[in-house]
Amino acid sequence: MSKTKVKKQTDQSESNKLSPDYERRNFIKRRAYLKSHTRGLRDGGMLNDWLQAKKEVENQS
């Protein structure tokens, strides 16, 4: 007889929740990516894009 593992089912609404910190970082990441596109994806500005995006997100809170 083969052994099978049964996964415990969780409430789907609980499993879809993301931590506020994860959501915040993801929002910053998307905003920084858009900033890099605005400046033409040139090298050397990724850190500044991230820092500006982080500052903007923090000011919105």
All heavy atoms as TSV, in Angstrom:
chain	resi	resn	atom	element	x	y	z
A	1	MET	N	N	0.847	-1.170	0.000
A	1	MET	CA	C	0.000	0.000	0.000
A	1	MET	C	C	0.899	1.242	0.000
A	1	MET	O	O	1.865	1.300	0.739
A	1	MET	CB	C	-0.887	-0.005	1.235
A	1	MET	CG	C	-1.802	1.155	1.203
A	1	MET	SD	S	-3.054	1.408	2.462
A	1	MET	CE	C	-3.201	0.052	3.482
A	2	SER	N	N	0.592	2.209	-0.851
A	2	SER	CA	C	1.401	3.421	-0.906
A	2	SER	C	C	0.893	4.447	0.092
A	2	SER	O	O	-0.296	4.522	0.386
A	2	SER	CB	C	1.392	4.010	-2.315
A	2	SER	OG	O	0.094	4.468	-2.612
A	3	LYS	N	N	1.836	5.203	0.589
A	3	LYS	CA	C	1.477	6.256	1.534
A	3	LYS	C	C	1.304	7.562	0.760
A	3	LYS	O	O	2.116	7.894	-0.085
A	3	LYS	CB	C	2.563	6.441	2.580
A	3	LYS	CG	C	2.736	5.258	3.477
A	3	LYS	CD	C	3.802	5.539	4.494
A	3	LYS	CE	C	4.009	4.333	5.392
A	3	LYS	NZ	N	5.013	4.599	6.414
A	4	THR	N	N	0.251	8.256	1.056
A	4	THR	CA	C	0.035	9.553	0.423
A	4	THR	C	C	-0.060	10.616	1.501
A	4	THR	O	O	-0.578	10.378	2.579
A	4	THR	CB	C	-1.259	9.568	-0.412
A	4	THR	OG1	O	-2.363	9.251	0.426
A	4	THR	CG2	C	-1.185	8.591	-1.563
A	5	LYS	N	N	0.492	11.744	1.172
A	5	LYS	CA	C	0.420	12.863	2.112
A	5	LYS	C	C	-0.807	13.698	1.791
A	5	LYS	O	O	-1.098	13.969	0.637
A	5	LYS	CB	C	1.670	13.736	2.014
A	5	LYS	CG	C	2.920	13.045	2.483
A	5	LYS	CD	C	4.082	13.985	2.430
A	5	LYS	CE	C	5.334	13.289	2.925
A	5	LYS	NZ	N	6.483	14.174	2.918
A	6	VAL	N	N	-1.499	14.079	2.812
A	6	VAL	CA	C	-2.676	14.919	2.647
A	6	VAL	C	C	-2.325	16.298	3.171
A	6	VAL	O	O	-1.922	16.454	4.320
A	6	VAL	CB	C	-3.887	14.344	3.414
A	6	VAL	CG1	C	-5.087	15.259	3.272
A	6	VAL	CG2	C	-4.202	12.940	2.936
A	7	LYS	N	N	-2.466	17.267	2.285
A	7	LYS	CA	C	-2.189	18.642	2.700
A	7	LYS	C	C	-3.363	19.182	3.487
A	7	LYS	O	O	-4.525	18.960	3.146
A	7	LYS	CB	C	-1.947	19.541	1.485
A	7	LYS	CG	C	-0.657	19.267	0.793
A	7	LYS	CD	C	-0.455	20.277	-0.300
A	7	LYS	CE	C	0.866	20.072	-0.977
A	7	LYS	NZ	N	1.112	21.061	-2.012
A	8	LYS	N	N	-3.039	19.903	4.521
A	8	LYS	CA	C	-4.062	20.538	5.318
A	8	LYS	C	C	-4.604	21.724	4.530
A	8	LYS	O	O	-3.847	22.579	4.088
A	8	LYS	CB	C	-3.479	21.004	6.649
A	8	LYS	CG	C	-4.478	21.666	7.548
A	8	LYS	CD	C	-3.833	22.115	8.835
A	8	LYS	CE	C	-4.812	22.898	9.657
A	8	LYS	NZ	N	-4.184	23.454	10.858
A	9	GLN	N	N	-5.894	21.754	4.345
A	9	GLN	CA	C	-6.493	22.861	3.617
A	9	GLN	C	C	-6.633	24.046	4.550
A	9	GLN	O	O	-7.015	23.912	5.707
A	9	GLN	CB	C	-7.858	22.472	3.076
A	9	GLN	CG	C	-7.784	21.508	1.915
A	9	GLN	CD	C	-9.159	21.249	1.334
A	9	GLN	OE1	O	-10.158	21.325	2.036
A	9	GLN	NE2	N	-9.188	20.938	0.051
A	10	THR	N	N	-6.277	25.206	4.020
A	10	THR	CA	C	-6.423	26.425	4.802
A	10	THR	C	C	-7.473	27.301	4.153
A	10	THR	O	O	-7.771	27.170	2.973
A	10	THR	CB	C	-5.096	27.204	4.869
A	10	THR	OG1	O	-4.697	27.506	3.536
A	10	THR	CG2	C	-4.015	26.411	5.564
A	11	ASP	N	N	-8.008	28.167	4.939
A	11	ASP	CA	C	-8.961	29.125	4.415
A	11	ASP	C	C	-8.237	29.966	3.369
A	11	ASP	O	O	-7.217	30.565	3.626
A	11	ASP	CB	C	-9.477	30.003	5.555
A	11	ASP	CG	C	-10.513	31.004	5.089
A	11	ASP	OD1	O	-10.945	30.930	3.926
A	11	ASP	OD2	O	-10.892	31.854	5.899
A	12	GLN	N	N	-8.770	30.006	2.147
A	12	GLN	CA	C	-8.073	30.681	1.049
A	12	GLN	C	C	-7.886	32.165	1.325
A	12	GLN	O	O	-6.878	32.737	0.949
A	12	GLN	CB	C	-8.836	30.483	-0.255
A	12	GLN	CG	C	-8.007	30.830	-1.471
A	12	GLN	CD	C	-8.647	30.337	-2.744
A	12	GLN	OE1	O	-9.845	30.084	-2.780
A	12	GLN	NE2	N	-7.866	30.203	-3.770
A	13	SER	N	N	-8.810	32.791	2.017
A	13	SER	CA	C	-8.651	34.211	2.297
A	13	SER	C	C	-7.451	34.453	3.212
A	13	SER	O	O	-6.767	35.458	3.091
A	13	SER	CB	C	-9.916	34.787	2.931
A	13	SER	OG	O	-10.166	34.162	4.173
A	14	GLU	N	N	-7.169	33.521	4.106
A	14	GLU	CA	C	-5.995	33.655	4.978
A	14	GLU	C	C	-4.709	33.471	4.206
A	14	GLU	O	O	-3.732	34.171	4.434
A	14	GLU	CB	C	-6.057	32.636	6.116
A	14	GLU	CG	C	-7.043	32.982	7.201
A	14	GLU	CD	C	-7.006	31.960	8.319
A	14	GLU	OE1	O	-5.944	31.357	8.541
A	14	GLU	OE2	O	-8.045	31.773	8.964
A	15	SER	N	N	-4.675	32.532	3.274
A	15	SER	CA	C	-3.446	32.256	2.541
A	15	SER	C	C	-3.120	33.351	1.532
A	15	SER	O	O	-1.985	33.485	1.115
A	15	SER	CB	C	-3.530	30.901	1.841
A	15	SER	OG	O	-4.541	30.926	0.863
A	16	ASN	N	N	-4.100	34.146	1.125
A	16	ASN	CA	C	-3.871	35.206	0.159
A	16	ASN	C	C	-3.438	36.520	0.807
A	16	ASN	O	O	-3.086	37.454	0.108
A	16	ASN	CB	C	-5.130	35.450	-0.683
A	16	ASN	CG	C	-5.373	34.334	-1.667
A	16	ASN	OD1	O	-4.461	33.601	-2.025
A	16	ASN	ND2	N	-6.605	34.199	-2.106
A	17	LYS	N	N	-3.470	36.601	2.110
A	17	LYS	CA	C	-3.088	37.836	2.785
A	17	LYS	C	C	-1.571	37.988	2.770
A	17	LYS	O	O	-0.836	37.037	3.019
A	17	LYS	CB	C	-3.582	37.841	4.234
A	17	LYS	CG	C	-5.075	37.956	4.351
A	17	LYS	CD	C	-5.496	37.990	5.796
A	17	LYS	CE	C	-7.003	38.029	5.921
A	17	LYS	NZ	N	-7.431	37.983	7.314
A	18	LEU	N	N	-1.112	39.183	2.468
A	18	LEU	CA	C	0.308	39.481	2.476
A	18	LEU	C	C	0.596	40.415	3.632
A	18	LEU	O	O	-0.237	41.224	4.015
A	18	LEU	CB	C	0.722	40.142	1.149
A	18	LEU	CG	C	0.474	39.322	-0.107
A	18	LEU	CD1	C	0.787	40.147	-1.332
A	18	LEU	CD2	C	1.296	38.054	-0.098
A	19	SER	N	N	1.801	40.331	4.150
A	19	SER	CA	C	2.155	41.200	5.258
A	19	SER	C	C	2.227	42.641	4.765
A	19	SER	O	O	2.572	42.901	3.607
A	19	SER	CB	C	3.493	40.786	5.859
A	19	SER	OG	O	4.545	41.137	4.985
A	20	PRO	N	N	1.917	43.602	5.618
A	20	PRO	CA	C	2.005	45.016	5.229
A	20	PRO	C	C	3.415	45.400	4.768
A	20	PRO	O	O	3.564	46.186	3.836
A	20	PRO	CB	C	1.622	45.775	6.490
A	20	PRO	CG	C	0.827	44.803	7.290
A	20	PRO	CD	C	1.377	43.443	6.957
A	21	ASP	N	N	4.430	44.814	5.392
A	21	ASP	CA	C	5.806	45.114	5.016
A	21	ASP	C	C	6.100	44.613	3.602
A	21	ASP	O	O	6.739	45.311	2.814
A	21	ASP	CB	C	6.784	44.500	6.011
A	21	ASP	CG	C	8.209	44.959	5.788
A	21	ASP	OD1	O	8.416	46.185	5.619
A	21	ASP	OD2	O	9.106	44.104	5.760
A	22	TYR	N	N	5.613	43.433	3.255
A	22	TYR	CA	C	5.804	42.883	1.916
A	22	TYR	C	C	5.119	43.768	0.884
A	22	TYR	O	O	5.682	44.078	-0.157
A	22	TYR	CB	C	5.262	41.456	1.842
A	22	TYR	CG	C	5.338	40.871	0.456
A	22	TYR	CD1	C	6.512	40.288	0.009
A	22	TYR	CD2	C	4.248	40.928	-0.411
A	22	TYR	CE1	C	6.607	39.760	-1.274
A	22	TYR	CE2	C	4.328	40.405	-1.684
A	22	TYR	CZ	C	5.510	39.829	-2.107
A	22	TYR	OH	O	5.593	39.319	-3.371
A	23	GLU	N	N	3.896	44.167	1.179
A	23	GLU	CA	C	3.146	45.017	0.257
A	23	GLU	C	C	3.848	46.360	0.063
A	23	GLU	O	O	3.925	46.874	-1.053
A	23	GLU	CB	C	1.725	45.218	0.753
A	23	GLU	CG	C	0.877	43.972	0.638
A	23	GLU	CD	C	-0.526	44.169	1.153
A	23	GLU	OE1	O	-0.861	45.286	1.597
A	23	GLU	OE2	O	-1.288	43.209	1.097
A	24	ARG	N	N	4.367	46.924	1.142
A	24	ARG	CA	C	5.061	48.213	1.073
A	24	ARG	C	C	6.311	48.110	0.203
A	24	ARG	O	O	6.548	48.945	-0.668
A	24	ARG	CB	C	5.427	48.673	2.487
A	24	ARG	CG	C	6.127	50.000	2.539
A	24	ARG	CD	C	6.372	50.391	4.009
A	24	ARG	NE	N	7.436	51.332	4.101
A	24	ARG	CZ	C	8.722	51.036	4.198
A	24	ARG	NH1	N	9.108	49.784	4.268
A	24	ARG	NH2	N	9.637	51.974	4.252
A	25	ARG	N	N	7.114	47.071	0.433
A	25	ARG	CA	C	8.330	46.881	-0.370
A	25	ARG	C	C	8.003	46.651	-1.834
A	25	ARG	O	O	8.691	47.148	-2.728
A	25	ARG	CB	C	9.148	45.703	0.162
A	25	ARG	CG	C	9.955	46.046	1.382
A	25	ARG	CD	C	10.775	44.881	1.788
A	25	ARG	NE	N	9.881	43.733	1.945
A	25	ARG	CZ	C	10.133	42.668	2.648
A	25	ARG	NH1	N	11.276	42.538	3.246
A	25	ARG	NH2	N	9.258	41.694	2.749
A	26	ASN	N	N	6.936	45.899	-2.092
A	26	ASN	CA	C	6.530	45.636	-3.461
A	26	ASN	C	C	6.077	46.922	-4.149
A	26	ASN	O	O	6.385	47.149	-5.319
A	26	ASN	CB	C	5.419	44.584	-3.480
A	26	ASN	CG	C	5.275	43.934	-4.822
A	26	ASN	OD1	O	6.249	43.747	-5.548
A	26	ASN	ND2	N	4.059	43.572	-5.166
A	27	PHE	N	N	5.373	47.777	-3.425
A	27	PHE	CA	C	4.941	49.055	-3.967
A	27	PHE	C	C	6.147	49.936	-4.285
A	27	PHE	O	O	6.211	50.563	-5.340
A	27	PHE	CB	C	3.999	49.749	-2.982
A	27	PHE	CG	C	3.325	50.960	-3.557
A	27	PHE	CD1	C	2.351	50.827	-4.531
A	27	PHE	CD2	C	3.665	52.228	-3.126
A	27	PHE	CE1	C	1.728	51.950	-5.066
A	27	PHE	CE2	C	3.053	53.353	-3.654
A	27	PHE	CZ	C	2.077	53.206	-4.625
A	28	ILE	N	N	7.120	49.973	-3.382
A	28	ILE	CA	C	8.348	50.741	-3.612
A	28	ILE	C	C	9.076	50.203	-4.835
A	28	ILE	O	O	9.552	50.966	-5.683
A	28	ILE	CB	C	9.268	50.709	-2.372
A	28	ILE	CG1	C	8.618	51.464	-1.214
A	28	ILE	CG2	C	10.638	51.296	-2.687
A	28	ILE	CD1	C	9.310	51.268	0.124
A	29	LYS	N	N	9.155	48.882	-4.937
A	29	LYS	CA	C	9.848	48.247	-6.059
A	29	LYS	C	C	9.206	48.632	-7.388
A	29	LYS	O	O	9.901	48.999	-8.341
A	29	LYS	CB	C	9.829	46.725	-5.880
A	29	LYS	CG	C	10.516	45.973	-6.991
A	29	LYS	CD	C	10.618	44.493	-6.699
A	29	LYS	CE	C	9.280	43.829	-6.717
A	29	LYS	NZ	N	9.359	42.363	-6.600
A	30	ARG	N	N	7.883	48.579	-7.441
A	30	ARG	CA	C	7.186	48.942	-8.685
A	30	ARG	C	C	7.394	50.417	-9.020
A	30	ARG	O	O	7.621	50.776	-10.179
A	30	ARG	CB	C	5.693	48.632	-8.570
A	30	ARG	CG	C	5.388	47.154	-8.590
A	30	ARG	CD	C	3.902	46.888	-8.754
A	30	ARG	NE	N	3.065	47.707	-7.900
A	30	ARG	CZ	C	2.494	47.296	-6.780
A	30	ARG	NH1	N	2.682	46.066	-6.365
A	30	ARG	NH2	N	1.735	48.099	-6.077
A	31	ARG	N	N	7.334	51.259	-8.001
A	31	ARG	CA	C	7.510	52.704	-8.220
A	31	ARG	C	C	8.932	53.008	-8.701
A	31	ARG	O	O	9.130	53.824	-9.598
A	31	ARG	CB	C	7.197	53.442	-6.936
A	31	ARG	CG	C	6.999	54.892	-7.114
A	31	ARG	CD	C	6.390	55.471	-5.845
A	31	ARG	NE	N	5.937	56.791	-6.098
A	31	ARG	CZ	C	4.736	57.242	-5.801
A	31	ARG	NH1	N	3.870	56.445	-5.243
A	31	ARG	NH2	N	4.399	58.468	-6.048
A	32	ALA	N	N	9.923	52.358	-8.114
A	32	ALA	CA	C	11.316	52.554	-8.531
A	32	ALA	C	C	11.518	52.070	-9.961
A	32	ALA	O	O	12.246	52.701	-10.740
A	32	ALA	CB	C	12.256	51.826	-7.573
A	33	TYR	N	N	10.880	50.974	-10.324
A	33	TYR	CA	C	10.981	50.449	-11.685
A	33	TYR	C	C	10.425	51.454	-12.691
A	33	TYR	O	O	11.031	51.711	-13.735
A	33	TYR	CB	C	10.233	49.122	-11.778
A	33	TYR	CG	C	10.283	48.483	-13.135
A	33	TYR	CD1	C	11.437	47.825	-13.563
A	33	TYR	CD2	C	9.187	48.523	-13.988
A	33	TYR	CE1	C	11.497	47.230	-14.813
A	33	TYR	CE2	C	9.241	47.930	-15.235
A	33	TYR	CZ	C	10.392	47.288	-15.639
A	33	TYR	OH	O	10.445	46.710	-16.879
A	34	LEU	N	N	9.294	52.059	-12.358
A	34	LEU	CA	C	8.720	53.072	-13.244
A	34	LEU	C	C	9.635	54.285	-13.364
A	34	LEU	O	O	9.761	54.870	-14.440
A	34	LEU	CB	C	7.343	53.484	-12.742
A	34	LEU	CG	C	6.256	52.423	-12.861
A	34	LEU	CD1	C	4.964	52.896	-12.208
A	34	LEU	CD2	C	6.013	52.061	-14.314
A	35	LYS	N	N	10.275	54.662	-12.267
A	35	LYS	CA	C	11.228	55.771	-12.303
A	35	LYS	C	C	12.392	55.447	-13.232
A	35	LYS	O	O	12.846	56.306	-13.982
A	35	LYS	CB	C	11.741	56.093	-10.908
A	35	LYS	CG	C	10.732	56.784	-10.040
A	35	LYS	CD	C	11.345	57.133	-8.705
A	35	LYS	CE	C	10.412	58.015	-7.922
A	35	LYS	NZ	N	10.110	59.278	-8.583
A	36	SER	N	N	12.875	54.226	-13.189
A	36	SER	CA	C	13.998	53.854	-14.050
A	36	SER	C	C	13.590	53.899	-15.526
A	36	SER	O	O	14.390	54.276	-16.377
A	36	SER	CB	C	14.542	52.475	-13.677
A	36	SER	OG	O	13.617	51.465	-13.988
A	37	HIS	N	N	12.345	53.544	-15.819
A	37	HIS	CA	C	11.859	53.641	-17.194
A	37	HIS	C	C	11.759	55.096	-17.631
A	37	HIS	O	O	12.069	55.421	-18.776
A	37	HIS	CB	C	10.498	52.958	-17.333
A	37	HIS	CG	C	10.610	51.532	-17.729
A	37	HIS	ND1	N	10.690	51.136	-19.040
A	37	HIS	CD2	C	10.683	50.416	-16.984
A	37	HIS	CE1	C	10.802	49.829	-19.090
A	37	HIS	NE2	N	10.799	49.359	-17.850
A	38	THR	N	N	11.337	55.955	-16.728
A	38	THR	CA	C	11.208	57.371	-17.042
A	38	THR	C	C	12.549	57.971	-17.448
A	38	THR	O	O	12.626	58.806	-18.340
A	38	THR	CB	C	10.627	58.137	-15.835
A	38	THR	OG1	O	9.347	57.594	-15.528
A	38	THR	CG2	C	10.481	59.607	-16.135
A	39	ARG	N	N	13.615	57.520	-16.808
A	39	ARG	CA	C	14.937	58.066	-17.136
A	39	ARG	C	C	15.647	57.239	-18.209
A	39	ARG	O	O	16.818	57.423	-18.483
A	39	ARG	CB	C	15.801	58.206	-15.879
A	39	ARG	CG	C	16.114	56.966	-15.162
A	39	ARG	CD	C	17.021	57.189	-13.961
A	39	ARG	NE	N	17.266	55.915	-13.350
A	39	ARG	CZ	C	18.086	54.998	-13.826
A	39	ARG	NH1	N	18.787	55.235	-14.898
A	39	ARG	NH2	N	18.235	53.843	-13.205
A	40	GLY	N	N	14.937	56.316	-18.834
A	40	GLY	CA	C	15.467	55.575	-19.966
A	40	GLY	C	C	16.286	54.345	-19.620
A	40	GLY	O	O	17.065	53.875	-20.443
A	41	LEU	N	N	16.131	53.801	-18.427
A	41	LEU	CA	C	16.827	52.580	-17.996
A	41	LEU	C	C	18.351	52.686	-18.107
A	41	LEU	O	O	19.033	51.700	-18.338
A	41	LEU	CB	C	16.340	51.360	-18.787
A	41	LEU	CG	C	14.899	50.956	-18.543
A	41	LEU	CD1	C	14.464	49.885	-19.525
A	41	LEU	CD2	C	14.707	50.470	-17.122
A	42	ARG	N	N	18.882	53.876	-17.945
A	42	ARG	CA	C	20.340	54.050	-17.990
A	42	ARG	C	C	20.955	53.544	-16.697
A	42	ARG	O	O	20.352	53.596	-15.629
A	42	ARG	CB	C	20.691	55.527	-18.188
A	42	ARG	CG	C	20.317	56.035	-19.568
A	42	ARG	CD	C	20.769	57.461	-19.773
A	42	ARG	NE	N	20.328	58.384	-18.740
A	42	ARG	CZ	C	19.168	59.032	-18.760
A	42	ARG	NH1	N	18.320	58.853	-19.754
A	42	ARG	NH2	N	18.858	59.858	-17.793
A	43	ASP	N	N	22.184	53.058	-16.792
A	43	ASP	CA	C	22.911	52.550	-15.623
A	43	ASP	C	C	23.205	53.672	-14.641
A	43	ASP	O	O	23.346	54.829	-15.015
A	43	ASP	CB	C	24.240	51.915	-16.053
A	43	ASP	CG	C	24.023	50.598	-16.777
A	43	ASP	OD1	O	22.957	49.997	-16.596
A	43	ASP	OD2	O	24.928	50.184	-17.520
A	44	GLY	N	N	23.338	53.291	-13.388
A	44	GLY	CA	C	23.815	54.215	-12.376
A	44	GLY	C	C	22.755	54.923	-11.567
A	44	GLY	O	O	23.077	55.666	-10.662
A	45	GLY	N	N	21.494	54.704	-11.841
A	45	GLY	CA	C	20.476	55.432	-11.109
A	45	GLY	C	C	19.538	54.573	-10.293
A	45	GLY	O	O	18.586	55.073	-9.714
A	46	MET	N	N	19.810	53.275	-10.240
A	46	MET	CA	C	18.876	52.371	-9.556
A	46	MET	C	C	18.731	52.685	-8.070
A	46	MET	O	O	17.627	52.676	-7.539
A	46	MET	CB	C	19.289	50.918	-9.756
A	46	MET	CG	C	19.106	50.437	-11.173
A	46	MET	SD	S	19.466	48.678	-11.406
A	46	MET	CE	C	21.203	48.642	-10.999
A	47	LEU	N	N	19.838	52.980	-7.407
A	47	LEU	CA	C	19.766	53.279	-5.976
A	47	LEU	C	C	18.974	54.560	-5.739
A	47	LEU	O	O	18.113	54.600	-4.855
A	47	LEU	CB	C	21.170	53.402	-5.377
A	47	LEU	CG	C	21.212	53.775	-3.893
A	47	LEU	CD1	C	20.487	52.737	-3.047
A	47	LEU	CD2	C	22.648	53.937	-3.427
A	48	ASN	N	N	19.235	55.576	-6.541
A	48	ASN	CA	C	18.480	56.825	-6.396
A	48	ASN	C	C	17.001	56.620	-6.690
A	48	ASN	O	O	16.149	57.197	-6.012
A	48	ASN	CB	C	19.053	57.915	-7.296
A	48	ASN	CG	C	20.335	58.486	-6.748
A	48	ASN	OD1	O	20.568	58.486	-5.547
A	48	ASN	ND2	N	21.189	58.957	-7.632
A	49	ASP	N	N	16.684	55.787	-7.691
A	49	ASP	CA	C	15.286	55.488	-7.988
A	49	ASP	C	C	14.615	54.847	-6.781
A	49	ASP	O	O	13.508	55.209	-6.408
A	49	ASP	CB	C	15.177	54.536	-9.192
A	49	ASP	CG	C	15.630	55.167	-10.484
A	49	ASP	OD1	O	15.649	56.411	-10.586
A	49	ASP	OD2	O	15.971	54.405	-11.415
A	50	TRP	N	N	15.308	53.887	-6.174
A	50	TRP	CA	C	14.761	53.188	-5.006
A	50	TRP	C	C	14.561	54.152	-3.840
A	50	TRP	O	O	13.506	54.163	-3.212
A	50	TRP	CB	C	15.686	52.043	-4.597
A	50	TRP	CG	C	15.164	51.302	-3.396
A	50	TRP	CD1	C	15.457	51.562	-2.099
A	50	TRP	CD2	C	14.232	50.227	-3.382
A	50	TRP	NE1	N	14.775	50.702	-1.286
A	50	TRP	CE2	C	14.011	49.874	-2.041
A	50	TRP	CE3	C	13.567	49.528	-4.386
A	50	TRP	CZ2	C	13.148	48.844	-1.684
A	50	TRP	CZ3	C	12.713	48.504	-4.010
A	50	TRP	CH2	C	12.511	48.175	-2.675
A	51	LEU	N	N	15.567	54.969	-3.571
A	51	LEU	CA	C	15.481	55.881	-2.431
A	51	LEU	C	C	14.384	56.923	-2.627
A	51	LEU	O	O	13.656	57.254	-1.682
A	51	LEU	CB	C	16.836	56.553	-2.194
A	51	LEU	CG	C	17.958	55.612	-1.748
A	51	LEU	CD1	C	19.288	56.362	-1.688
A	51	LEU	CD2	C	17.639	54.960	-0.416
A	52	GLN	N	N	14.253	57.430	-3.839
A	52	GLN	CA	C	13.179	58.396	-4.116
A	52	GLN	C	C	11.813	57.747	-3.985
A	52	GLN	O	O	10.890	58.335	-3.415
A	52	GLN	CB	C	13.353	58.996	-5.507
A	52	GLN	CG	C	14.497	59.977	-5.610
A	52	GLN	CD	C	14.676	60.485	-7.034
A	52	GLN	OE1	O	14.021	60.016	-7.966
A	52	GLN	NE2	N	15.570	61.435	-7.203
A	53	ALA	N	N	11.678	56.544	-4.508
A	53	ALA	CA	C	10.399	55.830	-4.418
A	53	ALA	C	C	10.051	55.541	-2.958
A	53	ALA	O	O	8.905	55.713	-2.540
A	53	ALA	CB	C	10.463	54.531	-5.212
A	54	LYS	N	N	11.034	55.141	-2.177
A	54	LYS	CA	C	10.803	54.858	-0.757
A	54	LYS	C	C	10.352	56.116	-0.026
A	54	LYS	O	O	9.413	56.081	0.769
A	54	LYS	CB	C	12.083	54.316	-0.123
A	54	LYS	CG	C	11.925	53.938	1.323
A	54	LYS	CD	C	13.213	53.390	1.892
A	54	LYS	CE	C	13.029	53.097	3.365
A	54	LYS	NZ	N	14.295	52.825	4.031
A	55	LYS	N	N	11.004	57.220	-0.314
A	55	LYS	CA	C	10.647	58.489	0.325
A	55	LYS	C	C	9.217	58.889	-0.035
A	55	LYS	O	O	8.451	59.331	0.832
A	55	LYS	CB	C	11.636	59.565	-0.125
A	55	LYS	CG	C	11.532	60.848	0.613
A	55	LYS	CD	C	12.653	61.777	0.152
A	55	LYS	CE	C	12.817	62.954	1.086
A	55	LYS	NZ	N	13.931	63.809	0.681
A	56	GLU	N	N	8.858	58.735	-1.298
A	56	GLU	CA	C	7.495	59.082	-1.730
A	56	GLU	C	C	6.466	58.203	-1.044
A	56	GLU	O	O	5.418	58.702	-0.606
A	56	GLU	CB	C	7.384	58.938	-3.246
A	56	GLU	CG	C	8.178	59.981	-4.006
A	56	GLU	CD	C	8.242	59.722	-5.494
A	56	GLU	OE1	O	7.559	58.790	-5.976
A	56	GLU	OE2	O	8.984	60.448	-6.180
A	57	VAL	N	N	6.730	56.918	-0.935
A	57	VAL	CA	C	5.789	56.011	-0.291
A	57	VAL	C	C	5.663	56.343	1.198
A	57	VAL	O	O	4.557	56.357	1.738
A	57	VAL	CB	C	6.227	54.538	-0.491
A	57	VAL	CG1	C	5.437	53.592	0.381
A	57	VAL	CG2	C	6.089	54.161	-1.956
A	58	GLU	N	N	6.772	56.641	1.843
A	58	GLU	CA	C	6.736	56.992	3.262
A	58	GLU	C	C	5.976	58.281	3.502
A	58	GLU	O	O	5.291	58.434	4.502
A	58	GLU	CB	C	8.156	57.089	3.822
A	58	GLU	CG	C	8.824	55.737	3.959
A	58	GLU	CD	C	10.280	55.821	4.356
A	58	GLU	OE1	O	10.869	56.920	4.343
A	58	GLU	OE2	O	10.843	54.756	4.664
A	59	ASN	N	N	6.084	59.232	2.568
A	59	ASN	CA	C	5.362	60.498	2.710
A	59	ASN	C	C	3.866	60.347	2.493
A	59	ASN	O	O	3.088	61.153	2.972
A	59	ASN	CB	C	5.925	61.543	1.740
A	59	ASN	CG	C	7.291	62.043	2.171
A	59	ASN	OD1	O	7.653	61.971	3.342
A	59	ASN	ND2	N	8.049	62.538	1.216
A	60	GLN	N	N	3.461	59.301	1.767
A	60	GLN	CA	C	2.043	59.034	1.548
A	60	GLN	C	C	1.382	58.417	2.771
A	60	GLN	O	O	0.186	58.517	2.934
A	60	GLN	CB	C	1.835	58.108	0.360
A	60	GLN	CG	C	2.083	58.755	-0.966
A	60	GLN	CD	C	1.859	57.798	-2.121
A	60	GLN	OE1	O	1.718	56.592	-1.936
A	60	GLN	NE2	N	1.825	58.332	-3.323
A	61	SER	N	N	2.163	57.785	3.603
A	61	SER	CA	C	1.612	57.078	4.769
A	61	SER	C	C	1.138	58.033	5.824
A	61	SER	O	O	1.593	59.055	6.078
A	61	SER	CB	C	2.649	56.153	5.382
A	61	SER	OG	O	3.050	55.200	4.426
